[in-house]
């Protein structure tokens, strides 16, 4: 367990903030890469994407209907 006193609290906060920012940057980079991949797939295969979207919409509607 880490003992934190007033002298090193700012250092610990800065360290935690840095780790959070690194994780956020990593997540944003992965999301952007995934978005570019999906966009490229959609441009190359528009009818397949329409079918996937239709299937996802039907599945979501069916799941929502069954919960009511």
PEHU-V438538 format. One record per backbone hydrogen bond with DSSP energy under -1.0 kcal/mol. NH is the residue of the N-H (numbers start at 1). CO is the residue of the C=O. If there is no record, write none. Layout:
# PEHU-V438538
<<NH CO> <NH CO>>
This chain:
# PEHU-V438538
<<9 5> <12 8> <13 9> <14 10> <15 11> <16 12> <17 13> <18 14> <19 15> <20 16> <21 17> <22 18> <23 19> <24 20> <25 21> <26 22> <27 23> <28 24> <29 25> <30 26> <31 27> <32 28> <33 29> <34 30> <35 31> <36 32> <37 33> <38 34> <39 35> <40 36> <41 37> <42 38> <43 39> <44 40> <45 41> <49 45> <50 46> <51 47> <52 48> <53 49> <54 50> <55 51> <56 52> <57 53> <58 54> <59 55> <60 56> <61 57> <62 58> <63 59> <64 60> <65 61> <66 62> <67 63>>
